[in-house]
């Protein structure tokens, strides 16, 4: 009887947590700008119609091979076998730092993005990082 009650408490708690996460994602979706359906599709956003998004996506495309290369070296040389929890944190944070500081240090990403003139919380890269933080939390939590 006690085990059944404990199991029910866990289900209720997990349901509340999942409901909260869904509400946060729904809130983030509701504050996004809506696009019209007549836009052409391509791998990168249009530099004319969406210069902020274009600049950040290009930044990600240029930097992603670097962090992927770091992990390739770690796996290829089996460096992970000597890693401690602190080493994993240092490697992962070190690879994430360019994404974290880019909206603060260089918001135009060398591509004349209008984000340099916008407040921090209105920059595309800030919003993208917030989305990634939410998805990462949800993915790691569950």
C-alpha positions, 0 to 999 in steps of 0.5 A: 500500500505504501509503495503504491502511494509512493508510485502515485506521488511520483507520477503526479510530480512527473506530470506536473513537471512535464506540464510546466515544461510544455507551458514554457515551450508554448510560451516561447512559441507564442512570443515568436514573430510569425512568418508568412508562407510565401517565403522561399525555403533554403538552407540558410535564411535570406540575408535580405529578409532575415539578416539577424537569423542569417548572420547567426546561422552562418556563425553556427555553420562556421563554428560547428566544425570546430567543436565537432573536431574537438569531440572527434579528437577526444573520441579518436584518441580515446582521451575520454577514458582519462576524463573526470567529471571536471574535465567533461565540464571544462571541455563542454563549457569550453566548446559552448563559450563562443555560442554564449558570448557571441551575442554579448561580444560580437552580435553582428557576427562579422556579417553586418547583422542588425543585432548589434543595434538591438538590445541584448534580449531582442537579438536573434542569437540570444533567443536561439540560445534560450531555446537551446537551453530549454531544449537541453534542459528538457532533453537531459532531464527526461 
